[in-house]
Structures are given as structure tokens and as C-alpha cells.
């Protein structure tokens, strides 16, 4: 009889099952990192597209109209209608 255990092959001095967790963790880190980077780039691209407002189109209000007096004051100062222009 042979004293070697052939049912448990070793890779790099470890059993094959002990390499699965580090490989899976590394793959998950790569996937999560690429997802975060693409999400940040998409958010920046969308933010730049929304920040450019044409004079014809009304600007979007993310706050739901809470700061409408601020928006109105800005519009009046840009057109020269109000106050000290």
C-alpha cells in the first residue's frame, strides 16, 4: 500500500479547497471596484448634463420647490428686473 493520499491533491502546498476563498474574494473585489468606478463616472456625466441649462428651458429643482425664492431671486438678478442691478 502507498502512504501517499491521492484523493487530496495539493496545489502550491495547500489543498485545492483552500484557494477557493481568496480567489473568490479577489474576483468579487474586482467586480465591485469596476462597478463603483462606472457608477461614479455615470453620476458625474449625468450631473454635468443637468448643470448646463439653456435660457429657454427651466432648471430642474431637486429640492421640490423649497428654495423657490432663491431661484426666483437668481432669475431676477440675471434678467435685471429686480433690486440693484
PADO-294731 format. One line per field, with one value per atom (N, C-alpha, C): residue number from 1; x, y, z. Coordinates in Angstrom, 3 decimals. Example, Ala and Ser with C-alpha at 12.3 -4.5 7.8 and 13.67 -1.06 7.14 Angstrom:
! PADO-294731
num: 1|1|1|2|2|2
c1: 13.190|12.300|13.200|12.850|13.670|12.900
c2: -5.690|-4.500|-3.300|-2.250|-1.060|0.030
c3: 7.800|7.800|7.800|7.080|7.140|7.870
***
This chain:
! PADO-294731
num: 1|1|1|2|2|2|3|3|3|4|4|4|5|5|5|6|6|6|7|7|7|8|8|8|9|9|9|10|10|10|11|11|11|12|12|12|13|13|13|14|14|14|15|15|15|16|16|16|17|17|17|18|18|18|19|19|19|20|20|20|21|21|21|22|22|22|23|23|23|24|24|24|25|25|25|26|26|26|27|27|27|28|28|28|29|29|29|30|30|30|31|31|31|32|32|32|33|33|33|34|34|34|35|35|35|36|36|36|37|37|37|38|38|38|39|39|39|40|40|40|41|41|41|42|42|42|43|43|43|44|44|44|45|45|45|46|46|46|47|47|47|48|48|48|49|49|49|50|50|50|51|51|51|52|52|52|53|53|53|54|54|54|55|55|55|56|56|56|57|57|57|58|58|58|59|59|59|60|60|60|61|61|61|62|62|62|63|63|63|64|64|64|65|65|65|66|66|66|67|67|67|68|68|68|69|69|69|70|70|70|71|71|71|72|72|72|73|73|73|74|74|74|75|75|75|76|76|76|77|77|77|78|78|78|79|79|79|80|80|80|81|81|81|82|82|82|83|83|83|84|84|84|85|85|85
c1: 0.822|0.000|0.873|0.338|1.066|0.690|1.659|1.397|0.906|0.967|0.505|-1.008|-1.634|-3.078|-3.353|-3.857|-4.094|-5.450|-6.326|-7.655|-7.647|-6.564|-6.486|-5.253|-5.369|-4.209|-3.887|-2.598|-2.184|-1.690|-2.114|-1.648|-0.913|0.294|1.141|1.275|1.284|1.454|0.190|-0.932|-2.217|-3.227|-4.286|-5.335|-6.076|-6.695|-7.330|-8.495|-9.133|-10.253|-9.837|-8.612|-8.178|-7.872|-7.776|-7.533|-8.827|-9.941|-11.198|-11.614|-11.519|-11.961|-11.137|-9.810|-9.057|-9.314|-9.462|-9.750|-11.123|-12.106|-13.453|-13.456|-12.734|-12.671|-12.008|-10.957|-10.280|-11.185|-11.888|-12.809|-13.943|-14.481|-15.553|-15.045|-13.827|-13.264|-13.097|-12.658|-12.527|-13.883|-14.875|-16.215|-16.797|-16.687|-17.220|-16.488|-15.183|-14.416|-14.788|-14.937|-15.311|-16.733|-17.631|-18.997|-19.000|-18.220|-18.149|-17.588|-16.543|-15.936|-16.918|-17.613|-18.565|-19.754|-20.194|-21.296|-20.902|-19.699|-19.225|-19.115|-18.577|-18.459|-19.825|-20.786|-22.134|-22.788|-22.619|-23.198|-22.577|-21.285|-20.629|-21.131|-21.264|-21.729|-23.145|-24.016|-25.388|-25.446|-24.591|-24.576|-24.099|-23.140|-22.664|-23.721|-24.474|-25.533|-26.674|-26.973|-28.072|-27.664|-26.390|-25.960|-25.971|-25.911|-25.942|-27.399|-27.848|-29.237|-29.295|-30.198|-30.389|-31.362|-31.321|-32.237|-33.704|-33.968|-35.341|-35.920|-35.067|-35.552|-35.484|-36.525|-36.466|-35.500|-34.854|-33.917|-34.694|-34.143|-34.779|-34.527|-35.515|-35.371|-35.405|-34.261|-34.175|-34.838|-34.943|-35.483|-37.002|-37.634|-39.091|-39.712|-38.990|-39.554|-39.330|-38.603|-38.346|-37.627|-36.665|-35.862|-36.301|-37.590|-38.070|-37.759|-37.719|-37.398|-35.969|-35.081|-33.689|-33.600|-34.303|-34.307|-34.905|-35.979|-36.625|-35.685|-34.982|-34.043|-32.891|-32.421|-31.354|-31.825|-33.030|-33.563|-33.763|-34.239|-34.444|-33.106|-32.100|-30.798|-30.145|-30.418|-29.853|-30.542|-31.837|-32.571|-32.520|-32.129|-32.016|-33.325|-34.322|-35.635|-35.665|-34.944|-35.119|-33.957|-34.276|-33.304|-32.168|-30.969|-29.774|-29.068|-29.411|-28.766|-27.786
c2: -1.165|0.000|1.237|2.259|3.519|4.425|5.167|6.046|7.430|7.708|8.995|8.996|10.115|10.273|10.910|10.133|10.614|11.278|11.164|11.764|13.252|13.776|15.177|15.797|16.189|16.766|18.148|18.479|19.750|20.676|21.935|22.956|24.006|24.260|25.235|24.900|23.635|23.215|23.297|23.561|23.668|22.772|22.484|21.702|22.595|21.996|22.786|23.614|23.183|23.935|25.200|25.258|26.437|27.620|27.407|28.513|29.130|28.475|28.983|30.307|30.434|31.659|32.879|32.829|34.012|34.388|33.400|33.673|34.317|33.813|34.387|35.807|36.038|37.379|38.366|37.945|38.809|39.125|38.123|38.342|39.287|39.095|39.971|41.405|41.573|42.912|43.595|42.864|43.428|43.848|43.000|43.305|44.515|44.541|45.655|46.955|46.892|48.089|48.643|47.766|48.242|48.799|48.216|48.738|50.127|50.313|51.619|52.679|52.354|53.311|53.689|52.705|53.017|53.806|53.540|54.299|55.746|55.976|57.334|58.092|57.462|58.119|58.448|57.536|57.785|58.938|58.982|60.064|61.407|61.440|62.690|63.138|62.190|62.521|63.081|62.474|62.955|64.309|64.521|65.806|66.922|66.655|67.670|67.987|66.990|67.208|68.028|67.886|68.623|70.020|70.267|71.574|72.612|72.173|73.103|73.385|74.598|74.970|76.024|75.840|76.835|77.883|79.097|80.136|79.791|78.990|78.630|77.589|76.649|75.531|75.882|75.569|75.814|74.838|75.293|74.415|73.466|72.293|71.298|71.654|71.467|71.720|70.397|70.002|68.732|68.815|70.027|70.157|70.193|70.127|70.098|71.466|72.557|73.886|74.538|73.938|74.520|75.851|75.932|77.135|77.922|78.026|78.721|80.206|80.803|82.221|82.496|81.527|81.679|81.623|80.681|80.545|81.785|82.299|83.493|84.703|84.844|85.947|85.853|84.647|84.463|84.822|84.391|84.701|86.197|86.865|88.309|89.040|88.577|89.245|89.028|87.892|87.624|88.455|88.659|89.431|90.916|91.329|92.735|93.358|92.561|93.079|93.587|92.975|93.280|94.014|94.810|95.389|96.156|95.916|96.653|95.948|96.193|95.516|96.386
c3: 0.000|0.000|0.000|-0.629|-0.725|0.441|0.942|2.076|1.620|0.310|-0.200|-0.332|-0.019|-0.148|-1.505|-2.454|-3.807|-3.954|-2.963|-3.089|-2.741|-2.173|-1.789|-2.436|-3.734|-4.410|-3.845|-3.831|-3.263|-4.374|-4.283|-5.215|-4.409|-4.749|-4.041|-2.564|-2.231|-0.855|-0.028|-0.645|0.065|-0.628|0.086|-0.555|-1.545|-2.540|-3.595|-3.072|-2.007|-1.454|-0.738|-0.256|0.493|-0.416|-1.711|-2.637|-3.151|-2.952|-3.493|-2.861|-1.569|-0.891|-1.305|-1.330|-1.770|-3.227|-4.081|-5.490|-5.630|-4.918|-4.963|-4.399|-3.319|-2.731|-3.688|-4.348|-5.307|-6.489|-7.000|-8.116|-7.710|-6.518|-6.042|-5.875|-5.401|-5.239|-6.594|-7.589|-8.931|-9.497|-9.339|-9.850|-9.128|-7.807|-7.029|-7.353|-7.504|-7.850|-9.212|-10.199|-11.528|-11.532|-10.737|-10.642|-9.998|-8.946|-8.276|-9.220|-9.926|-10.850|-11.952|-12.513|-13.583|-13.039|-11.826|-11.237|-11.001|-10.506|-10.270|-11.583|-12.608|-13.913|-14.493|-14.353|-14.853|-14.102|-12.792|-11.994|-12.373|-12.583|-12.992|-14.358|-15.283|-16.628|-16.585|-15.785|-15.667|-14.981|-13.981|-13.271|-14.194|-15.032|-15.963|-17.010|-17.414|-18.396|-17.832|-16.545|-15.936|-15.524|-15.278|-14.802|-15.917|-17.165|-18.281|-18.607|-18.265|-18.503|-19.598|-20.528|-21.572|-21.068|-21.600|-21.139|-21.404|-22.425|-22.762|-21.817|-21.395|-20.578|-19.100|-18.328|-16.892|-16.225|-15.176|-14.476|-13.590|-13.375|-12.506|-11.070|-10.254|-8.826|-8.094|-7.549|-6.836|-5.469|-4.911|-3.567|-3.548|-4.698|-4.746|-4.506|-4.808|-4.688|-3.332|-2.446|-1.128|-1.250|-2.153|-2.305|-3.539|-3.757|-4.945|-4.884|-3.686|-3.583|-3.983|-3.725|-4.140|-5.661|-6.243|-7.692|-8.336|-7.767|-8.301|-8.206|-7.094|-6.935|-7.935|-8.171|-9.159|-10.555|-10.901|-12.222|-12.388|-11.333|-11.413|-11.544|-10.832|-10.917|-12.290|-12.906|-14.228|-15.292|-15.169|-16.185|-15.900|-14.692|-14.350|-13.915|-13.590|-13.195|-11.772|-10.919|-9.509|-8.910|-7.906|-6.993|-7.638|-7.131|-7.523|-8.676|-9.860|-10.970|-11.685
***
